[in-house]
């Protein structure tokens, strides 16, 4: 019985592959595998945005709608159709985002920039077509990532293709103006 147990390790030792001898290795034996991981370098403030990959920036123009109740940044396509709006609600102390597409029940509105993303519960608009989402006036994503974003940003409803828009000074101005209100009210 003892001899059988001694034979098992010797049999297993014969199963291990032998390393190639000296100069017998060929180029096809050398395989380099690169696996991206936490050590992969990403420039500061830039995150991968797979939701925006391959999606063209929508042509259109931003407009500022100044109003005592709260300024609004409005993005319209070339025909004048409103595609997206971001409104600072002063009295309600909240942001209101509106997109011109309808959302299904239980959807979310996701806003994506190169430095972050945030999702908000979405609901149908009561008196006009489209979908809206609300966020607190001091939402950190809005006051930092969206306020400082460059180039373009995207808005998604659920898992639909993102609406990608060019960023404009109007967006930053509305966010800064709303942030000034927040700071004045908290003092």
Contact map, one row per residue, 1 for C-alpha under 8 A:
1111100000000000000000000000000000000000000000000000000000000000000000000000000000000000000000000000000000000000000000000000000000000000000000000000000000000000000000000000000000000000000
1111110000000000000000000000000000000000000000000000000000000000000000000000000000000000000000000000000000000000000000000000000000000000000000000000000000000000000000000000000000000000000
1111111000000000000000000000000000000000000000000000000000000000000000000000000000000000000000000000000000000000000000000000000000000000000000000000000000000000000000000000000000000000000
1111111100000000000000000000000000000000000000000000000000000000000000000000000000000000000000000000000000000000000000000000000000000000000000000000000000000000000000000000000000000000000
1111111110000000000000000000000000000000000000000000000000000000000000000000000000000000000000000000000000000000000000000000000000000000000000000000000000000000000000000000000000000000000
0111111111000000000000000000000000000000000000000000000000000000000000000000000000000000000000000000000000000000000000000000000000000000000000000000000000000000000000000000000000000000000
0011111111100000000000000000000000000000000000000000000000000000000000000000000000000000000000000000000000000000000000000000000000000000000000000000000000000000000000000000000000000000000
0001111111110000000000000000000000000000000000000000000000000000000000000000000000000000000000000000000000000000000000000000000000000000000000000000000000000000000000000000000000000000000
0000111111111000000000000000000000000000000000000000000000000000000000000000000000000000000000000000000000000000000000000000000000000000000000000000000000000000000000000000000000000000000
0000011111111100000000000000000000000000000000000000000000000000000000000000000000000000000000000000000000000000000000000000000000000000000000000000000000000000000000000000000000000000000
0000001111111110000000000000000000000000000000000000000000000000000000000000000000000000000000000000000000000000000000000000000000000000000000000000000000000000000000000000000000000000000
0000000111111111000000000000000000000000000000000000000000000000000000000000000000000000000000000000000000000000000000000000000000000000000000000000000000000000000000000000000000000000000
0000000011111111000000000000000000000000000000000000000000000000000000000000000000000000000000000000000000000000000000000000000000000000000000000000000000000000000000000000000000000000000
0000000001111111000000000000000000000000000000000000000000000000000000000000000000000000000000000000000000000000000000000000000000000000000000000000000000000000000000000000000000000000000
0000000000111111100000000000000000000000000000000000000000000000000000000000000000000000000000000000000000000000000000000000000000000000000000000000000000000000000000000000000000000000000
0000000000011111110000000000000000000000000000000000000000000000000000000000000000000000000000000000000000000000000000000000000000000000000000000000000000000000000000000000000000000000000
0000000000000011111000000000000000000000000000000000000000000000000000000000000000000000000000000000000000000000000000000000000000000000000000000000000000000000000000000000000000000000000
0000000000000001111100000000000000000000000000000000000000000000000000000000000000000000000000000000000000000000000000000000000000000000000000000000000000000000000000000000000000000000000
0000000000000000111110000000000000000000000000000000000000000000000000000000000000000000000000000000000000000000000000000000000000000000000000000000000000000000000000000000000000000000000
0000000000000000011111011000000000000000000000000000000000000000000000000000000000000000000000000000000000000000000000000000000000000000000000000000000000000000000000000000000000000000000
0000000000000000001111111000000000000000000000000000000000000000000000000000000000000000000000000000000000000000000000000000000000000000000000000000000000000000000000000000000000000000000
0000000000000000000111111000000000000000000000000000000000000000000000000000000000000000000000000000000000000000000000000000000000000000000000000000000000000000000000000000000000000000000
0000000000000000000011111000000000000000000000000000000000000000000000000000000000000000000000000000000000000000000000000000000000000000000000000000000000000000000000000000000000000000000
0000000000000000000111111100000000000000000000000000000000000000000000000000000000000000000000000000000000000000000000000000000000000000000000000000000000000000000000000000000000000000000
0000000000000000000111111110100000000000000000000000000000000000000000000000000000000000000000000000000000000000000000000000000000000000000000000000000000000000000000000000000000000000000
0000000000000000000000011111110000000000000000000000000000000000000000000000000000000000000000000000000000000000000000000000000000000000000000000000000000000000000000000000000000000000000
0000000000000000000000001111110000000000000000000000000000000000000000000000000000000000000000000000000000000000000000000000000000000000000000000000000000000000000000000000000000000000000
0000000000000000000000000111111000000000000000000000000000000000000000000000000000000000000000000000000000000000000000000000000000000000000000000000000000000000000000000000000000000000000
0000000000000000000000001111111000000000000000000000000000000000000000000000000000000000000000000000000000000000000000000000000000000000000000000000000000000000000000000000000000000000000
0000000000000000000000000111111100000000000000000000000000000000000000000000000000000000000000000000000000000000000000000000000000000000000000000000000000000000000000000000000000000000000
0000000000000000000000000001111110000000000000000000000000000000000000000000000000000000000000000000000000000000000000000000000000000000000000000000000000000000000000000000000000000000000
0000000000000000000000000000011111000000000000000000000000000000000000000000000000000000000000000000000000000000000000000000000000000000000000000000000000000000000000000000000000000000000
0000000000000000000000000000001111100000000000000000000000000000000000000000000000000000000000000000000000000000000000000000000000000000000000000000000000000000000000000000000000000000000
0000000000000000000000000000000111110000000000000000000000000000000000000000000000000000000000000000000000000000000000000000000000000000000000000000000000000000000000000000000000000000000
0000000000000000000000000000000011111000000000000000000000000000000000000000000000000000000000000000000000000000000000000000000000000000000000000000000000000000000000000000000000000000000
0000000000000000000000000000000001111111000000000000000000000000000000000000000000000000000000000000000000000000000000000000000000000000000000000000000000000000000000000000000000000000000
0000000000000000000000000000000000111111000000000000000000000000000000000000000000000000000000000000000000000000000000000000000000000000000000000000000000000000000000000000000000000000000
0000000000000000000000000000000000011111000000000000000000000000000000000000000000000000000000000000000000000000000000000000000000000000000000000000000000000000000000000000000000000000000
0000000000000000000000000000000000011111100000000000000000000000000000000000000000000000000000000000000000000000000000000000000000000000000000000000000000000000000000000000000000000000000
0000000000000000000000000000000000011111110000000000000000000000000000000000000000000000000000000000000000000000000000000000000000000000000000000000000000000000000000000000000000000000000
0000000000000000000000000000000000000011111000000000000000000000000000000000000000000000000000000000000000000000000000000000000000000000000000000000000000000000000000000000000000000000000
0000000000000000000000000000000000000001111101100000000000000000000000000000000000000000000000000000000000000000000000000000000000000000000000000000000000000000000000000000000000000000000
0000000000000000000000000000000000000000111111100000000000000000000000000000000000000000000000000000000000000000000000000000000000000000000000000000000000000000000000000000000000000000000
0000000000000000000000000000000000000000011111000000000000000000000000000000000000000000000000000000000000000000000000000000000000000000000000000000000000000000000000000000000000000000000
0000000000000000000000000000000000000000001111100000000000000000000000000000000000000000000000000000000000000000011000000000000000000000000000000000000000000000000000000000000000000000000
0000000000000000000000000000000000000000011111110000000000000000000000000000000000000000000000000000000000000000011000000000000000000000000000000000000000000000000000000000000000000000000
0000000000000000000000000000000000000000011011111000000000000000000000000000000000000000000000000000000000000000011100000000000000000000000000000000000000000000000000000000000000000000000
0000000000000000000000000000000000000000000001111100000000000000000000000000000000000000000000000000000000000000010000000000000000000000000000000000000000000000000000000000000000000000000
0000000000000000000000000000000000000000000000111111100000000000000000000000000000000000000000000000000000000001110000000000000000000000000000000000000000000000000000000000000000000000000
0000000000000000000000000000000000000000000000011111100000000000000000000000000000000000000000000000000000000000000000000000000000000000000000000000000000000000000000000000000000000000000
0000000000000000000000000000000000000000000000001111100000000000000000000000000000000000000000000000000000000000000000000000000000000000000000000000000000000000110000000000000000000000000
0000000000000000000000000000000000000000000000001111111000000000000000000000000000000000000000000000000000000000000000000000000000000000000000000000000001000000010100000000000000000000000
0000000000000000000000000000000000000000000000001111111000000000000000000000000000000000000000000000000000000000000000000000000000000000000000000000000000000000000000000000000000000000000
0000000000000000000000000000000000000000000000000001111100000000000000000000000000000000000000000000000000000000000000000000000000000000000000000000000000000000000000000000000000000000000
0000000000000000000000000000000000000000000000000001111110000000000000000000000000000000000000000000000000000000000000000000000000000000000000000000000000000000110100000000000000000000000
0000000000000000000000000000000000000000000000000000011111000000000000000000000000000000000000000000000000000000000000000000000000000000000000000000000000000000000100000000000000000000000
0000000000000000000000000000000000000000000000000000001111100000000000000000000000000000000000000000000000000000000000000000000000000000000000000000000100000000001111000000000000000000000
0000000000000000000000000000000000000000000000000000000111110000000000000000100000000000000000000000000000000000000000000000000000000000000000000000000000000000001111000000000000000000000
0000000000000000000000000000000000000000000000000000000011111000000000000000110000000000000000000000000000000000000000000000000000000000000000000000000000000000000011000000000000000000000
0000000000000000000000000000000000000000000000000000000001111100000000000011110000000000000000000000000000000000000000000000000000000000000000000000000000000000000010000000000000000000000
0000000000000000000000000000000000000000000000000000000000111110000000000011110000000000000000000000000000000000000000000000000000000000000000000000000000000000000000000000000000000000000
0000000000000000000000000000000000000000000000000000000000011111000000001111000000000000000000000000000000000000000000000000000000000000000000000000000000000000000000010100000000000000000
0000000000000000000000000000000000000000000000000000000000001111100000001110000000000000000000000000000000000000000000000000000000000000000000000000000000000000000000000100000000000000000
0000000000000000000000000000000000000000000000000000000000000111110000111100000000000000000000000000000000000000000000000000000000000000000000000000000000000000000000000100010000000000000
0000000000000000000000000000000000000000000000000000000000000011111000111100000000000000000000000000000000000000000000000000000000000000000000000000000000000000000000000000000000000000000
0000000000000000000000000000000000000000000000000000000000000001111101110000000000000000000000000000000000000000000000000000000000000000000000000000000000000000000000000000000000000000000
0000000000000000000000000000000000000000000000000000000000000000111111110000000000000000000000000000000000000000000000000000000000000000000000000000000000000000000000000000000000000000000
0000000000000000000000000000000000000000000000000000000000000000011111100000000000000000000000000000000000000000000000000000000000000000000000000000000000000000000000000000000000000000000
0000000000000000000000000000000000000000000000000000000000000000001111100000000000000000111000000000000000000000000000000000000000000000000000000000000000000000000000000000000000000000000
0000000000000000000000000000000000000000000000000000000000000000011111110000000000000011110000000000000000000000000000000000000000000000000000000000000000000000000000000000000001000000000
0000000000000000000000000000000000000000000000000000000000000001111111111000000000000011100000000000000000000000000000000000000000000000000000000000000000000000000000000000010011000000000
0000000000000000000000000000000000000000000000000000000000000001111001111100000000001111000000000000000000000000000000000000000000000000000000000000000000000000000000000000010000000000000
0000000000000000000000000000000000000000000000000000000000000111100000111110000000001110000000000000000000000000000000000000000000000000000000000000000000000000000000000110010000000000000
0000000000000000000000000000000000000000000000000000000000000111100000011111000001111100000000000000000000000000000000000000000000000000000000000000000000000000000000000000000000000000000
0000000000000000000000000000000000000000000000000000000000011110000000001111100001111000000000000000000000000000000000000000000000000000000000000000000000000000000000000000000000000000000
0000000000000000000000000000000000000000000000000000000000011100000000000111111111110000000000000000000000000000000000000000000000000000000000000000000000000000000000000000000000000000000
0000000000000000000000000000000000000000000000000000000001111000000000000011111111100000000000000000000000000000000000000000000000000000000000000000000000000000000000000000000000000000000
0000000000000000000000000000000000000000000000000000000000111000000000000001111110000000000000000000000000000000000000000000000000000000000000000000000000000000000000000000000000000000000
0000000000000000000000000000000000000000000000000000000000000000000000000001111110000000000000000000000000000000000000000000000000000000000000000000000000000000000000000000000000000000000
0000000000000000000000000000000000000000000000000000000000000000000000000001111111000000000000000000000000000000000000000000000000000000000000000000000000000000000000000000000000000000000
0000000000000000000000000000000000000000000000000000000000000000000000000001111111100000000000000000000000000000000000000000000000000000000000000000000000000000000000000000000000000000000
0000000000000000000000000000000000000000000000000000000000000000000000000111100111111000000000000011000000000000000000000000000000000000000000000000000000000000000000000000000000000000000
0000000000000000000000000000000000000000000000000000000000000000000000000111100011111000000000000011100000000000000000000000000000000000000000000000000000000000000000000000000000000000000
0000000000000000000000000000000000000000000000000000000000000000000000000111000001111100000000001111000000000000000000000000000000000000000000000000000000000000000000000000000000000000000
0000000000000000000000000000000000000000000000000000000000000000000000011110000001111110000000001110000000000000000000000000000000000000000000000000000000000000000000000000000000000000000
0000000000000000000000000000000000000000000000000000000000000000000000011100000000011111000000111100000000000000000000000000000000000000000000000000000000000000000000000010000000000000000
0000000000000000000000000000000000000000000000000000000000000000000001111000000000001111100000111000000000000000000000000000000000000000000000000000000000000000000000000000010000000000000
0000000000000000000000000000000000000000000000000000000000000000000001110000000000000111110011110000000000000000000000000000000000000000100000000000000000000000000000000000011001000000000
0000000000000000000000000000000000000000000000000000000000000000000011100000000000000011111111110000000000000000000000000000000000000000100000000000000000000000000000000000000000000000000
0000000000000000000000000000000000000000000000000000000000000000000011000000000000000001111111000000000000000000000000000000000000000000000000000000000000000000000000000000000001001000000
0000000000000000000000000000000000000000000000000000000000000000000010000000000000000000111110000000000000000000000000000000000000000000000000000000000000000000000000000000000000000000000
0000000000000000000000000000000000000000000000000000000000000000000000000000000000000000111111000000000000000000000000000000000000000000000000000000000000000000000000000000000000000000000
0000000000000000000000000000000000000000000000000000000000000000000000000000000000000001111111100000000000000000000000000000000000000001100000000000000000000000000000000000000000000100000
0000000000000000000000000000000000000000000000000000000000000000000000000000000000000001110111110000000000000000000000000000000000000111110000000000000000000000000000000000000000000000000
0000000000000000000000000000000000000000000000000000000000000000000000000000000000000111100011111000000000000000000000000000000000000111100000000000000000000000000000000000000000000000000
0000000000000000000000000000000000000000000000000000000000000000000000000000000000000111100001111100000000000000000000000000000000011110000000000000000000000000000000000000000000000000000
0000000000000000000000000000000000000000000000000000000000000000000000000000000000011110000000111110000000000000000000000000000000011100000000000000000000000000000000000000000000000000000
0000000000000000000000000000000000000000000000000000000000000000000000000000000000011100000000011111000000000000000000000000000001111000000000000000000000000000000000000000000000000000000
0000000000000000000000000000000000000000000000000000000000000000000000000000000001111000000000001111100000000000000000000000000001110000000000000000000000000000000000000000000000000000000
0000000000000000000000000000000000000000000000000000000000000000000000000000000001110000000000000111110000000000000000000000000011100000000000000000000000000000000000000000000000000000000
0000000000000000000000000000000000000000000000000000000000000000000000000000000000100000000000000011111000000000000000000000000011100000000000000000000000000000000000000000000000000000000
0000000000000000000000000000000000000000000000000000000000000000000000000000000000000000000000000001111100000000000000000001000011100000000000000000000000000000000000000000000000000000000
0000000000000000000000000000000000000000000000000000000000000000000000000000000000000000000000000000111110100000000000000111000001100000000000000000000000001100000000000000000000000000000
0000000000000000000000000000000000000000000000000000000000000000000000000000000000000000000000000000011111100000000000000000000000000000000000000000000000000000000000000000000000000000000
0000000000000000000000000000000000000000000000000000000000000000000000000000000000000000000000000000001111100000000000000010000000000000000000000000000000000000000000000000000000000000000
0000000000000000000000000000000000000000000000000000000000000000000000000000000000000000000000000000000111110000000000001110000000000000000000000000000000000000000000000000000000000000000
0000000000000000000000000000000000000000000000000000000000000000000000000000000000000000000000000000001111111000000000001110000000000000000000000000000000001100000000000000000000000000000
0000000000000000000000000000000000000000000000000000000000000000000000000000000000000000000000000000000001111100000000111100000000001000000000000000000000001100000000000000000000000000000
0000000000000000000000000000000000000000000000000000000000000000000000000000000000000000000000000000000000111110000000111100000000011000000000000000000000111100000000000000000000000000000
0000000000000000000000000000000000000000000000000000000000000000000000000000000000000000000000000000000000011111000011110000000000000000000000000000000000111100000000000000000000000000000
0000000000000000000000000000000000000000000000000000000000000000000000000000000000000000000000000000000000001111100011100000000000000000000000000000000011110000000000000000000000000000000
0000000000000000000000000000000000000000000000001000000000000000000000000000000000000000000000000000000000000111110111000000000000000000000000000000000011100000000000000000000000000000000
0000000000000000000000000000000000000000000000001000000000000000000000000000000000000000000000000000000000000011111110000000000000000000000000001100100111000000000000000000000000000000000
0000000000000000000000000000000000000000000011111000000000000000000000000000000000000000000000000000000000000001111100000000000000000000000000000000110010000000000000000000000000000000000
0000000000000000000000000000000000000000000011100000000000000000000000000000000000000000000000000000000000000000111110000000000000000000000000001000100000000000000000000000000000000000000
0000000000000000000000000000000000000000000000100000000000000000000000000000000000000000000000000000000000000001111111000000000000000000000010001000000000000000000000000000000000000000000
0000000000000000000000000000000000000000000000000000000000000000000000000000000000000000000000000000000000000111101111100000000000000000000010001000000000000000000000000000000000000000000
0000000000000000000000000000000000000000000000000000000000000000000000000000000000000000000000000000000000000111000111110000000000000000000010000000000000000000000000000000000000000000000
0000000000000000000000000000000000000000000000000000000000000000000000000000000000000000000000000000000000011110000011111000000000000000000000000000000000000000000000000000000000000000000
0000000000000000000000000000000000000000000000000000000000000000000000000000000000000000000000000000000000011100000001111100000000001110000000000000000000000000000000000000000000000000000
0000000000000000000000000000000000000000000000000000000000000000000000000000000000000000000000000000000001111000000000111110000000001100000000000000000000000000000000000000000000000000000
0000000000000000000000000000000000000000000000000000000000000000000000000000000000000000000000000000001001111000000000011111000000111100000000000000000000001000000000000000000000000000000
0000000000000000000000000000000000000000000000000000000000000000000000000000000000000000000000000000001011100000000000001111100000111000000000000000000000000000000000000000000000000000000
0000000000000000000000000000000000000000000000000000000000000000000000000000000000000000000000000000011000000000000000000111110011110000000000000000000000000000000000000000000000000000000
0000000000000000000000000000000000000000000000000000000000000000000000000000000000000000000000000000000000000000000000000011111111110000000000000000000000000000000000000000000000000000000
0000000000000000000000000000000000000000000000000000000000000000000000000000000000000000000000000000000000000000000000000001111110000000000000000000000000000000000000000000000000000000000
0000000000000000000000000000000000000000000000000000000000000000000000000000000000000000000000000000000000000000000000000000111110000000000000000000000000000000000000000000000000000000000
0000000000000000000000000000000000000000000000000000000000000000000000000000000000000000000000000000000000000000000000000000111111000000000000000000000000000000000000000000000000000000000
0000000000000000000000000000000000000000000000000000000000000000000000000000000000000000000000000001110000000000000000000001111111100000000000000000000000000000000000000000000000000000000
0000000000000000000000000000000000000000000000000000000000000000000000000000000000000000000000000111111000000000000000000001100111110000000000000000000000000000000000000000000000000000000
0000000000000000000000000000000000000000000000000000000000000000000000000000000000000000000000000111111000000000000000000111100011111000000000000000000000000000000000000000000000000000000
0000000000000000000000000000000000000000000000000000000000000000000000000000000000000000000000011110000000001000000000000111100001111100000000000000000000000000000000000000000000000000000
0000000000000000000000000000000000000000000000000000000000000000000000000000000000000000000000011100000000011000000000011110000000111110000000000000000000000000000000000000000000000000000
0000000000000000000000000000000000000000000000000000000000000000000000000000000000000000000001111000000000000000000000011100000000011111000000000000000000000000000000000000000000000000000
0000000000000000000000000000000000000000000000000000000000000000000000000000000000000000000001110000000000000000000000010000000000001111101000000000000000000000000000000000000000000000000
0000000000000000000000000000000000000000000000000000000000000000000000000000000000000000000011100000000000000000000000000000000000000111111000000000000000000000000000000000000000000000000
0000000000000000000000000000000000000000000000000000000000000000000000000000000000000001100011100000000000000000000000000000000000000011111000000000000000000000000000000000000001100100000
0000000000000000000000000000000000000000000000000000000000000000000000000000000000000000000001000000000000000000000000000000000000000001111101100000000000000000000000000000000000100100000
0000000000000000000000000000000000000000000000000000000000000000000000000000000000000000000000000000000000000000000000000000000000000011111111100000000000000000000000000000000000000000000
0000000000000000000000000000000000000000000000000000000000000000000000000000000000000000000000000000000000000000000000000000000000000000011111111000000000000000000000000000000000000000000
0000000000000000000000000000000000000000000000000000000000000000000000000000000000000000000000000000000000000000000111000000000000000000001111111100000000000000000000000000000000000000000
0000000000000000000000000000000000000000000000000000000000000000000000000000000000000000000000000000000000000000000000000000000000000000011111111110000000000000000000000000001000000000000
0000000000000000000000000000000000000000000000000000000000000000000000000000000000000000000000000000000000000000000000000000000000000000011111111110000000000000000000000000001100100000000
0000000000000000000000000000000000000000000000000000000000000000000000000000000000000000000000000000000000000000000000000000000000000000000111111111000000000000000000000000000000000000000
0000000000000000000000000000000000000000000000000000000000000000000000000000000000000000000000000000000000000000101110000000000000000000000111111111100000000000000000000000000000000000000
0000000000000000000000000000000000000000000000000000000000000000000000000000000000000000000000000000000000000000100000000000000000000000000011111111100000000000000000000001000000000000000
0000000000000000000000000000000000000000000000000000000000000000000000000000000000000000000000000000000000000000000000000000000000000000000001111111100000000000000000000011001100000000000
0000000000000000000000000000000000000000000000000000000000000000000000000000000000000000000000000000000000000000000000000000000000000000000000011111110000000000000000000001000000000000000
0000000000000000000000000000000000000000000000000000000000000000000000000000000000000000000000000000000000000000111000000000000000000000000000001111111110000000000000100000000000000000000
0000000000000000000000000000000000000000000000000000000000000000000000000000000000000000000000000000000000000000010000000000000000000000000000000001111110000000000000100000000000000000000
0000000000000000000000000000000000000000000000000000000000000000000000000000000000000000000000000000000000000000000000000000000000000000000000000000111110000000000001100000000000000000000
0000000000000000000000000000000000000000000000000000000010000000000000000000000000000000000000000000000000000000100000000000000000000000000000000000111111000000000111100000000000000000000
0000000000000000000000000000000000000000000000000000000000000000000000000000000000000000000000000000000000000011110000000000000000000000000000000000111111100000000111100000000000000000000
0000000000000000000000000000000000000000000000000001000000000000000000000000000000000000000000000000000000000011100000000000000000000000000000000000000111110000011110000000000000000000000
0000000000000000000000000000000000000000000000000000000000000000000000000000000000000000000000000000000000001111000000000000000000000000000000000000000011111000011100000000000000000000000
0000000000000000000000000000000000000000000000000000000000000000000000000000000000000000000000000000000000001110000000000000000000000000000000000000000001111111111000000000000000000000000
0000000000000000000000000000000000000000000000000000000000000000000000000000000000000000000000000000001000111100000000000100000000000000000000000000000000111111110000000000000000000000000
0000000000000000000000000000000000000000000000000000000000000000000000000000000000000000000000000000001000111100000000000000000000000000000000000000000000011111000000000000000000000000000
0000000000000000000000000000000000000000000000000000000000000000000000000000000000000000000000000000000000000000000000000000000000000000000000000000000000011111100000000000000000000000000
0000000000000000000000000000000000000000000000000000000000000000000000000000000000000000000000000000000000000000000000000000000000000000000000000000000000011111110000000000000000000000000
0000000000000000000000000000000000000000000000000010001000000000000000000000000000000000000000000000000000000000000000000000000000000000000000000000000000011011111000000000000000000000000
0000000000000000000000000000000000000000000000000011001000000000000000000000000000000000000000000000000000000000000000000000000000000000000000000000000001111001111100000000000000000000000
0000000000000000000000000000000000000000000000000000000011000000000000000000000000000000000000000000000000000000000000000000000000000000000000000000000001110000111110000000000000000000000
0000000000000000000000000000000000000000000000000001001111000000000000000000000000000000000000000000000000000000000000000000000000000000000000000000000111100000011111000000000000000000000
0000000000000000000000000000000000000000000000000000000011110000000000000000000000000000000000000000000000000000000000000000000000000000000000000000000111000000001111100000000000000000000
0000000000000000000000000000000000000000000000000000000011100000000000000000000000000000000000000000000000000000000000000000000000000000000000000000001110000000000111110000000000000000000
0000000000000000000000000000000000000000000000000000000000000000000000000000000000000000000000000000000000000000000000000000000000000000000000000000111110000000000011111010000000000000000
0000000000000000000000000000000000000000000000000000000000000100000000000000000000000000000000000000000000000000000000000000000000000000000000000000000000000000000001111111000000000000000
0000000000000000000000000000000000000000000000000000000000000000000000000000000000000000000000000000000000000000000000000000000000000000000000000000000000000000000000111111100000000000000
0000000000000000000000000000000000000000000000000000000000000111000000001000000000000000000000000000000000000000000000000000000000000000000000000000000000000000000000011111110000000000000
0000000000000000000000000000000000000000000000000000000000000000000000001000000000000100000000000000000000000000000000000000000000000000000000000010000000000000000000111111111000000000000
0000000000000000000000000000000000000000000000000000000000000000000000000000000000000000000000000000000000000000000000000000000000000000000000000111000000000000000000011111111100000000000
0000000000000000000000000000000000000000000000000000000000000000000000000000000000000000000000000000000000000000000000000000000000000000000000000000000000000000000000001111111110000000000
0000000000000000000000000000000000000000000000000000000000000001000000111000000000000011000000000000000000000000000000000000000000000000000000000000000000000000000000000111111111000000000
0000000000000000000000000000000000000000000000000000000000000000000000000000000000000001000000000000000000000000000000000000000000000000000001100010000000000000000000000011111111100000000
0000000000000000000000000000000000000000000000000000000000000000000000000000000000000000000000000000000000000000000000000000000000000000000000100010000000000000000000000001111111110000000
0000000000000000000000000000000000000000000000000000000000000000000000100000000000000000000000000000000000000000000000000000000000000000000000000000000000000000000000000000111111111000000
0000000000000000000000000000000000000000000000000000000000000000000001100000000000000001010000000000000000000000000000000000000000000000100000000000000000000000000000000000011111111100000
0000000000000000000000000000000000000000000000000000000000000000000000000000000000000000000000000000000000000000000000000000000000000000110000100000000000000000000000000000001111111110000
0000000000000000000000000000000000000000000000000000000000000000000000000000000000000000000000000000000000000000000000000000000000000000000000000000000000000000000000000000000111111111000
0000000000000000000000000000000000000000000000000000000000000000000000000000000000000000010000000000000000000000000000000000000000000000000000000000000000000000000000000000000011111111100
0000000000000000000000000000000000000000000000000000000000000000000000000000000000000000000010000000000000000000000000000000000000000000110000000000000000000000000000000000000001111111110
0000000000000000000000000000000000000000000000000000000000000000000000000000000000000000000000000000000000000000000000000000000000000000000000000000000000000000000000000000000000111111111
0000000000000000000000000000000000000000000000000000000000000000000000000000000000000000000000000000000000000000000000000000000000000000000000000000000000000000000000000000000000011111111
0000000000000000000000000000000000000000000000000000000000000000000000000000000000000000000000000000000000000000000000000000000000000000000000000000000000000000000000000000000000001111111
0000000000000000000000000000000000000000000000000000000000000000000000000000000000000000000000000000000000000000000000000000000000000000000000000000000000000000000000000000000000000111111
0000000000000000000000000000000000000000000000000000000000000000000000000000000000000000000000000000000000000000000000000000000000000000000000000000000000000000000000000000000000000011111
